[in-house]
Amino acid sequence: MHISLFHLVAALGLSAVGEAKKKSCACNNAALEHCLKAHGVAFKVSCDADWETYSTPLNLRVPVKQAVIALPNDSKQVSAAVVCARKNGLKVQAKSGGHSYGGYSNVGIDGQVEVDLRNLNKTVLSSDGSVAVVGGGVKLGPMATAIYAQGKRAIPHGICGGVGIGGHSTHGGWGFTSRAWGLTLDHIVEMQVVLANGTEARASPNVNADLYWALRGAADSLAIVTSFSLSTQPAPEEVVNFNYEIRDILKSVDQAVSAFTHLQSFISNATTVDRRTSFSLQTHYGPDRATGEIVKTFLIQGTFLGSLAKYKASIEPEMLRGLPAPTASDVQAKDWIASLTALSPDGRLTGEALYLAFFANSVTVDDPGMNEAALRRYFTYMLEGPPSPGVAYQSNMELWGGADTQINLPAKDAKFAAFPHRNIFWTAHNLAQAAPNATFPPEGITWLNGLRQAILQDLDVGSAAYQNLLDTSLTRDEAHALYYGDEVLGRLRGIKKMHDPKDVFWNPQSV
């Protein structure tokens, strides 16, 4: 997940507490619990003293009460948990990091089985450093730290250290290094999985190739991935992290459209930039961290994989040319791990969760990007449109396209993986958040969906949605159309029928 805390208010983090003695719970499924105990699988139920520590979803707006949370220690216990759930007629979802925007890693509805993979948490780099074997419960921050410590290697991924590798990689996996190295999904070379009948299997280009294709885009519908083999990159020796706050860009719709158009043209100019430069263009509405005053501001946040001298000499001057003077800026050269730490919303790579009450949606915008009419309607909605109904919000235009991008390569089409979005220039990541301890107002969903529609109304290129920015307001059919499209969806349904005919792996938007 990519939630900047520049203006949005950080919510409380809940840390795990000690193991409580399990009591008898008449309200729970005795047969399910007996089955798990017989296979030696640890679990949590609602009358455990530490239940909320394990059961609370990232998004406090969508609480879910699971029948049981299984806590397997290895793939055999994952298999046992799936078998026990299936015998009792219950649906299953795996929780890798638990950052599903809709609580789908908690199954998404009450009374079902969550398989929490937190104990499958090892990251081991191969002797030559080319491949990292990563447990299904590993989070991005600890993974990045381990790979670097073992061999100064790196993998492209998002900025939030607490996001799990499972959902992130199997639904895409965008981050600032993706323009240079591709998505996290592109680095999956093999997976060890548990299928709906409890069978353990391997999926790779040469073994269960159809399943391998399908898992890279729809794993939540087909299996539980217990480990990933991921190809790695040499970690860059120097990374420039840059942040520019330019409030004057939002003084008028004309100024905002002009600035965005310049930045879109800049990143498309192959004589100026290449794959090493990436950024997101962020419009924020919320409390200023210094004064508490409610403000709207515009941020350019990104990275350059190279030296500070090179960035200052050739990238920064062209990027900022003609824009209003920054209200504030922060440009620093860092090593790889320091760069990731600085980008993380909480300034850590340890993987602690933040719990927020929010709603999000997304729009992918195909190459060559936003036309003037669409930009004008987008900024008019935020600057002159209906007032935000008591929620802070941000709209991040996250860069996928531009000169030399390694995301949108011809070979990475619908035949490559069940993730078909390979002509994207921007992904709009729209998110609204209630204040801490406040209920998210239903009007906030209406308002944010109005922003989504403002992007789409005059857009003259193709668009879809990004599954890692899950939109709970979409129906199942709408989600399938936006996440997959007809061609990919048809093939996925055939593979689903083969591997999970009883629909064991289910959530409100699963195939």
C-alpha positions in Angstrom: 0.0 0.0 0.0 1.1 3.6 -0.7 -0.3 6.0 1.9 1.7 9.2 2.4 1.4 10.6 5.9 2.4 14.1 4.8 -1.1 15.4 5.5 -3.2 12.4 6.3 -3.4 11.8 10.1 -1.5 8.7 11.2 -3.7 6.2 12.9 -2.7 4.1 15.9 -0.7 1.0 15.5 -1.7 -2.2 17.3 1.1 -4.4 18.4 0.9 -8.1 19.2 0.4 -9.2 22.8 1.4 -12.3 24.6 -0.3 -15.7 24.0 -3.5 -16.0 26.1 -4.9 -19.2 27.4 -7.6 -20.5 25.1 -11.0 -20.9 26.6 -13.9 -22.9 25.3 -16.1 -20.9 22.9 -19.6 -22.2 22.4 -20.1 -19.6 19.6 -17.3 -21.0 17.5 -17.2 -24.0 15.1 -16.3 -27.0 17.4 -15.7 -29.4 14.4 -13.4 -26.9 12.7 -11.4 -26.3 15.9 -11.2 -30.1 16.6 -9.8 -30.6 13.1 -7.2 -27.9 13.5 -6.1 -29.3 16.9 -5.8 -32.8 15.4 -3.4 -31.5 12.8 -1.4 -29.5 15.3 -2.4 -26.1 13.8 -2.4 -23.2 16.2 -5.4 -20.8 15.9 -7.2 -17.9 17.4 -10.9 -17.6 18.2 -13.0 -14.7 19.2 -12.9 -15.4 23.0 -9.1 -15.3 23.1 -7.8 -12.3 25.0 -5.6 -11.3 22.1 -8.2 -11.9 19.4 -8.4 -8.2 18.3 -4.6 -8.2 17.8 -4.9 -10.9 15.2 -8.3 -10.1 13.7 -8.4 -6.3 13.3 -8.2 -5.4 9.6 -6.0 -2.6 8.2 -9.2 -0.7 7.2 -11.3 -0.1 10.3 -14.2 0.9 8.0 -14.7 -2.8 7.0 -14.5 -5.0 10.2 -14.8 -8.7 9.7 -15.4 -11.4 12.3 -13.6 -14.6 11.2 -14.7 -18.0 12.4 -11.1 -18.8 13.2 -7.7 -17.5 12.4 -5.3 -20.4 11.6 -1.6 -19.8 12.4 0.3 -22.5 10.5 4.0 -23.0 11.0 4.8 -24.5 7.6 3.2 -25.6 4.3 1.9 -28.9 5.7 -0.1 -27.0 8.3 -1.4 -24.6 5.7 -2.6 -27.6 3.8 -4.3 -28.9 7.0 -6.0 -25.6 7.6 -7.4 -25.6 4.1 -8.6 -29.2 4.4 -10.3 -28.4 7.7 -12.1 -25.4 6.4 -13.2 -27.3 3.3 -14.6 -30.2 5.3 -16.6 -27.7 7.3 -18.0 -25.9 4.2 -16.1 -22.6 4.9 -14.3 -20.2 2.6 -10.6 -19.5 3.0 -8.3 -16.5 2.4 -4.6 -16.2 3.2 -3.3 -13.2 5.1 0.3 -12.3 4.1 0.6 -8.7 5.4 -3.1 -7.9 5.9 -3.1 -4.7 3.7 -6.2 -5.5 1.6 -8.1 -2.3 1.3 -11.4 -4.2 1.7 -10.3 -6.6 4.5 -10.2 -9.4 1.9 -7.2 -11.0 3.5 -9.6 -11.4 6.5 -11.9 -13.2 4.0 -14.2 -10.1 3.5 -17.3 -11.6 5.2 -18.0 -12.9 8.7 -17.7 -16.5 9.7 -15.0 -17.8 7.4 -11.4 -19.0 7.8 -8.4 -16.8 7.6 -5.0 -18.5 7.2 -2.5 -16.1 8.7 1.0 -16.8 7.2 3.0 -14.7 9.7 5.1 -17.7 10.7 6.2 -18.4 7.2 8.6 -15.5 7.4 12.0 -16.5 6.2 13.9 -14.8 3.4 16.9 -16.6 2.0 19.1 -15.4 -0.9 20.7 -17.9 -3.2 24.5 -18.3 -3.1 25.0 -16.3 -6.3 22.5 -13.7 -5.2 20.2 -14.1 -8.2 17.1 -15.5 -6.5 15.5 -14.9 -3.1 13.2 -17.5 -1.6 10.6 -15.6 0.4 8.0 -17.1 2.7 4.4 -16.3 2.0 4.1 -14.3 5.2 7.1 -12.0 4.7 6.5 -8.3 4.6 8.2 -5.9 2.2 10.4 -4.1 4.7 11.9 -7.1 6.4 12.3 -8.8 2.9 14.2 -5.8 1.5 16.4 -5.6 4.6 17.2 -9.3 4.5 18.0 -9.4 0.8 20.3 -6.4 1.1 22.0 -7.8 4.2 22.6 -11.2 2.6 24.1 -9.9 -0.7 23.3 -6.3 -1.3 20.5 -7.2 -3.7 17.1 -5.7 -4.3 13.6 -6.3 -5.7 11.1 -3.7 -7.0 8.2 -3.2 -4.6 6.0 -0.6 -2.9 7.0 1.7 -0.1 5.0 0.4 2.8 7.2 -1.9 4.9 4.2 -3.7 6.4 2.6 -4.8 3.1 2.8 -8.6 2.6 4.6 -10.1 -0.4 1.6 -12.4 -1.1 -1.1 -10.0 -2.3 1.4 -7.3 -3.4 3.3 -9.5 -5.8 0.4 -11.5 -7.2 -1.6 -8.4 -8.0 1.2 -6.4 -9.6 3.5 -4.7 -7.1 4.3 -1.2 -8.2 6.9 1.0 -6.6 9.3 3.8 -7.6 11.8 1.3 -9.0 9.3 -0.4 -11.2 10.0 1.9 -14.1 13.6 0.7 -13.9 13.1 -3.0 -13.0 9.4 -3.9 -13.7 6.7 -4.9 -11.2 7.3 -7.3 -8.3 5.1 -9.8 -10.2 7.6 -9.7 -13.1 10.3 -11.1 -10.7 8.3 -14.2 -9.6 10.1 -17.2 -11.1 8.5 -20.0 -9.0 5.9 -20.5 -6.3 5.2 -23.2 -3.8 1.4 -23.4 -3.2 -1.4 -25.2 -1.4 -4.4 -25.9 -3.6 -8.1 -26.1 -2.6 -8.0 -29.8 -2.0 -4.9 -29.4 0.4 -2.4 -30.6 -2.2 1.0 -29.0 -2.1 2.2 -28.0 -5.6 4.9 -26.1 -7.5 4.1 -23.5 -10.1 6.7 -22.2 -12.6 7.0 -21.6 -16.3 7.7 -25.3 -16.8 5.6 -26.9 -14.0 1.9 -26.2 -13.8 2.4 -23.4 -16.3 -1.3 -22.5 -16.5 -1.5 -22.2 -12.7 1.7 -20.1 -12.7 0.1 -17.8 -15.3 -3.0 -17.5 -13.2 -1.4 -17.0 -9.8 0.4 -13.9 -11.2 -2.8 -11.8 -11.1 -5.4 -13.9 -9.3 -3.7 -15.9 -6.5 -6.4 -15.0 -4.0 -8.9 -17.0 -6.1 -6.8 -20.1 -6.7 -4.4 -21.1 -4.0 -2.3 -20.1 -1.0 1.3 -19.3 -1.9 3.6 -20.5 0.9 6.8 -19.3 -0.7 8.0 -17.3 -3.7 11.2 -17.5 -5.6 12.0 -14.0 -6.8 14.8 -12.8 -9.1 16.8 -10.0 -7.7 18.8 -6.9 -8.9 22.1 -5.5 -7.6 21.0 -2.8 -5.1 21.9 0.7 -6.3 24.8 2.3 -4.5 23.2 5.7 -4.5 19.5 6.7 -4.7 18.2 10.3 -4.7 15.0 10.7 -2.8 13.2 13.9 -3.7 10.1 15.7 -2.4 8.8 19.0 -3.5 5.8 20.7 -2.0 4.4 23.3 -4.4 1.2 24.8 -3.1 1.0 27.5 -5.7 0.3 24.8 -8.4 -3.2 24.5 -6.8 -3.9 28.3 -6.9 -6.1 27.7 -10.0 -7.3 25.0 -12.3 -5.3 26.5 -15.2 -2.1 26.5 -13.1 -2.6 22.9 -12.0 -3.3 21.7 -15.6 -0.3 23.5 -16.9 2.0 22.1 -14.2 0.8 18.5 -14.7 1.1 18.8 -18.5 4.7 19.9 -18.2 5.6 17.1 -15.8 3.9 14.5 -18.1 5.8 15.9 -21.1 9.1 15.9 -19.1 8.9 12.3 -18.1 8.0 11.3 -21.7 11.1 13.0 -23.2 13.7 10.3 -23.8 16.4 12.9 -24.4 16.1 14.1 -20.8 15.1 11.1 -18.7 15.3 7.3 -18.7 14.0 4.4 -16.5 16.0 5.7 -13.5 13.6 8.5 -12.8 10.2 7.9 -11.2 7.7 9.9 -9.2 4.1 10.4 -8.1 2.2 13.6 -8.4 0.1 14.0 -5.3 -2.8 16.4 -4.4 -3.6 16.4 -0.7 -6.4 17.9 1.3 -6.0 17.7 5.1 -4.4 19.2 8.2 -0.9 20.7 7.8 1.5 18.8 10.1 3.0 22.0 11.4 0.0 24.2 12.0 -3.0 21.9 11.9 -4.6 24.3 9.4 -6.7 22.5 6.7 -4.8 23.0 3.4 -4.6 21.7 -0.2 -1.1 21.1 -1.5 0.7 19.5 -4.4 3.6 17.2 -4.0 6.2 15.7 -6.3 7.7 12.7 -4.6 10.1 10.2 -6.2 13.5 8.7 -6.7 16.4 8.8 -9.1 18.6 5.8 -9.3 21.9 7.6 -9.7 24.1 10.3 -8.2 23.0 13.5 -6.6 25.3 15.4 -8.9 23.7 13.9 -12.0 20.2 14.6 -10.6 21.0 18.2 -9.8 22.7 18.9 -13.1 20.2 17.4 -15.5 17.0 16.0 -13.9 15.9 18.6 -11.4 16.3 21.7 -13.6 14.1 20.2 -16.4 11.5 18.7 -14.1 10.9 22.0 -12.2 11.3 24.3 -15.2 8.4 26.8 -15.4 6.7 25.5 -12.2 6.0 27.8 -9.2 8.8 27.9 -6.6 8.5 25.0 -4.1 7.0 25.9 -0.7 9.4 23.3 0.7 11.7 20.7 -0.7 13.8 17.8 0.5 16.4 16.2 -1.9 18.9 13.7 -0.4 21.2 11.0 -1.7 20.9 7.8 0.3 22.0 4.2 0.2 19.4 1.6 -0.8 18.1 0.8 2.6 18.1 4.4 3.8 16.1 5.4 0.7 13.5 2.7 1.4 13.3 3.7 5.1 12.8 7.4 4.2 10.0 6.5 1.7 8.1 4.3 4.2 5.1 6.2 5.6 6.2 5.5 9.2 9.9 5.9 8.6 10.6 2.2 9.4 11.1 -1.1 7.6 10.1 -3.3 10.4 6.6 -4.0 9.1 4.3 -2.7 11.8 0.8 -2.1 10.7 -1.1 1.2 10.7 -4.9 0.9 11.2 -7.0 3.5 9.4 -10.7 4.1 8.6 -10.7 4.8 4.9 -12.0 4.3 1.4 -10.0 4.1 -1.8 -10.4 3.7 -5.5 -8.2 3.7 -8.5 -8.1 4.6 -12.2 -5.4 3.4 -14.6 -4.7 5.8 -17.5 -3.2 4.3 -20.6 -0.4 5.8 -22.6 0.2 8.6 -23.5 -1.5 9.9 -20.3 -4.0 12.5 -19.3 -5.4 14.8 -22.0 -6.1 18.4 -21.2 -9.9 18.0 -20.9 -9.5 15.1 -18.4 -6.9 17.1 -16.4 -9.2 20.1 -16.3 -12.1 18.1 -15.0 -9.9 16.3 -12.5 -8.5 19.5 -10.9 -11.8 21.3 -11.2 -13.4 18.6 -9.0 -10.7 18.9 -6.3 -10.3 22.7 -6.4 -13.8 24.0 -7.2 -16.1 21.0 -6.9 -18.1 19.7 -4.0 -16.4 20.0 -0.6 -14.9 16.9 1.0 -17.4 15.7 3.6 -15.3 15.6 6.7 -12.5 13.4 5.4 -8.9 14.2 4.5 -8.0 12.9 1.1 -5.2 12.5 -1.4 -5.1 11.7 -5.1 -1.7 10.3 -6.2 -1.0 10.0 -9.9 1.6 7.2 -9.7 3.9 6.9 -12.7 4.0 3.6 -14.7 4.8 4.9 -18.2 7.1 7.5 -19.6 10.5 7.2 -21.4 12.2 3.9 -21.1 9.7 2.3 -18.7 10.3 -1.4 -18.0 6.7 -2.0 -16.9 5.0 -1.7 -20.3 7.1 -4.1 -22.4 5.6 -5.9 -25.4 6.4 -9.4 -24.0 4.5 -8.6 -20.8 1.0 -9.1 -22.3 -2.0 -11.2 -21.4 -0.1 -14.3 -22.4 2.7 -13.5 -19.9 0.5 -13.3 -16.8 -3.1 -12.9 -15.6 -2.2 -9.2 -14.9 -3.1 -7.5 -18.2 -2.4 -3.9 -17.5 0.7 -3.2 -19.6 -0.1 0.1 -21.3 -0.5 2.2 -18.2 1.0 5.7 -18.0 -0.6 6.8 -14.7 -2.4 5.0 -11.9 -4.6 7.4 -9.9 -4.6 6.2 -6.3 -7.4 8.0 -4.6 -7.9 7.6 -0.8 -10.0 9.4 1.8 -9.5 8.9 5.5 -11.5 9.7 8.6 -9.9 11.3 11.6 -8.5 9.0 14.3 -11.3 7.4 16.3 -14.0 8.8 14.0 -16.4 6.8 11.8 -15.9 7.1 8.1 -18.9 8.9 6.6 -20.8 7.2 3.8 -20.7 10.6 1.9 -16.9 10.1 1.7 -17.4 7.1 -0.6 -19.7 9.2 -2.8 -17.3 12.0 -2.9 -14.3 9.9 -3.8 -16.2 8.0 -6.5 -17.1 11.4 -7.9 -13.4 12.1 -8.2 -12.9 8.8 -10.0 -15.6 9.7 -12.4 -14.1 13.2 -12.9 -10.9 11.5 -14.2 -12.8 9.2 -16.5 -15.4 11.5 -18.0 -13.2 13.2 -20.6 -10.4 10.7 -20.8 -9.5 9.8 -24.4 -7.4 6.7 -23.7 -8.1 3.3 -22.2 -8.6 2.9 -18.5 -9.1 0.2 -15.9 -8.4 -0.2 -12.2 -5.5 -1.6 -10.1 -6.3 -4.5 -7.9 -3.8 -3.7 -5.2 -5.8 -0.4 -4.6 -9.0 -2.4 -4.1 -12.3 -0.6 -4.4 -15.0 -2.1 -2.2 -17.8 -0.1 -4.0 -17.3 -2.2 -7.1 -19.6 -5.2 -7.7 -18.0 -8.5 -8.5 -18.7 -8.1 -12.2 -17.4 -4.6 -12.3 -14.2 -5.6 -10.5 -13.7 -8.5 -12.9 -14.1 -6.2 -15.9 -11.7 -3.6 -14.5 -9.1 -5.9 -13.0 -8.9 -8.5 -15.8 -11.1 -7.9 -18.9 -12.9 -10.6 -20.9 -9.9 -12.4 -22.4 -8.0 -13.0 -19.1 -11.2 -13.6 -17.1 -12.3 -16.4 -19.4 -9.0 -18.2 -19.1 -9.0 -17.6 -15.3 -12.4 -19.2 -14.9 -11.3 -22.3 -16.7 -8.3 -22.6 -14.4 -10.4 -21.9 -11.3 -12.8 -24.7 -12.3 -9.9 -27.1 -12.6 -8.2 -26.3 -9.3 -11.0 -25.0 -7.1 -14.3 -26.2 -8.4 -16.0 -25.8 -4.9 -14.9 -22.2 -4.7 -12.9 -22.6 -1.4 -10.7 -19.6 -2.1 -13.2 -16.8 -2.0 -13.6 -13.1 -1.3 -16.2 -10.6 -2.5 -14.4 -9.9 -5.7 -12.6 -13.2 -6.4 -12.9 -15.1 -9.7 
